[in-house]
Amino acid sequence: SNYLWHRGRVVRQGQHELDRPMLKLLDYARTLKGKQRRVLEIVIEEGGIAKLSDIASDKVVDWKSPYSEYNSVEYHLNIKLSKLRPTWHLKTHDKEIHLERGAIQRLRGKTKRKSK
């Protein structure tokens, strides 16, 4: 197994500590196929934030700069993640991919996080 227990939590060897909701999301990611699966796995394994260049250089993903293919993957993953409970979403910020809990809401063509 790639996982170890540490202080009551599961830790991936050599990676960031993952809490139970992230582990459930990782299990869900493994039901996906292809680049969607790999993108979500990388972001989860990196603790919720991963550089787009690191994702692009993964042998499964294999994107060339400017990584415009990511926009489609993010869009389709966000549709799938919005159907989960709890909900999750991906967003791009400063050439990094951020995984956040909570739904996103589209207003006037812009994506905004739904306030609680």
N, C-alpha and C positions, 0 to 999 in steps of 0.2 A: 504494500500500500504506500501511496505517496504522502500519507497524512500521519501525524503524530499528535498525541494528546499532551497538552501542556497547561497546567493550572485550570483544568476543567474545560478547556477550549481546544478546538482542533487547529493545528498549524500545518501548513504544507511545508515540506522540507525545503529550506532555502528561499521561501517566499514569505509574504506577509501573513500575519495571524488572521484567520477568518472566523467570524462569529456565525451562529447558527443560521440566521437569515441569508447570509452570503453563501453558506454551504448549500442551503436549499436552492438558491439561485444557480450555483455551480452545477448541481444535479440537473436542474432544468436546462442549463446551457448544453449539457451533454446529450440532450434529446434533439438538439438542433443539428443541422448539417452544414458542412462546408465553411465558408468564410464567416457566416453569422455565428456559428458555434465557436470558431477560433477567436474571433474578436471579443466576444463576451467572456470566454475563458481567460484570455490575457488580462482584460480589465479587472476581472474578479481576483485573479491570482496576484495582481499588482496592488491589491488593497483598495480598488475602486478608482484609481487614477493611473492611466498609462499614456505614454507618449505616442502620438500618432505614427511617428517614424519607427518606433519599436514594433508596433503592430504591423506596419507596412512591410517591415523586413522579415517577418515570420515566414517560414517556408510554405505554410498553407495559404497565407494571405497574399504575399508576393505582389504588392502594389508598387508602382513607380511614382515619384513625385510628379504632380502636386497632390496625389492621393484623392482625387475627385471621386473615385469609386466608393469611398467611405460614406459619402452622403446618402447613397441608396441603402447601404447596409444599416446605417444609423436609423434611417426612416423606418425600414421594415422591422428592425429589432425593437424600436420604441412602440410600434403597434403591438407586437407580441408581449413586451414587458408590461404594457398598460393593462393587459388582461389578467395578470397575476395578482395574487393577494399575499403580502403587500405589493403595491405597485412599485415599479422602478422606472427609471428613464436614463438614457445616455445623453450627454451634451458635450459639445466641443468648446474648449476654452484655451486660448494660447497654445494651440497645437497639441493639446492634451485631450484625452477622452475621459470624462468624469461620469461615474455611475452614481446616481443618487436615488434615494428612496422617495416615493411620492409620485403623484401623477403630474403630467404636464398639461397645460391648457393652451389651445391656440386662440389668440385674439388678434383680429385685424392682420392676419398673415404672419404674425410673430409668435414664437413659442415662448410661453411664460410658465413658470412653476405655479401650480395651483396653491393659493394660500389656504391655511387651515383655519 
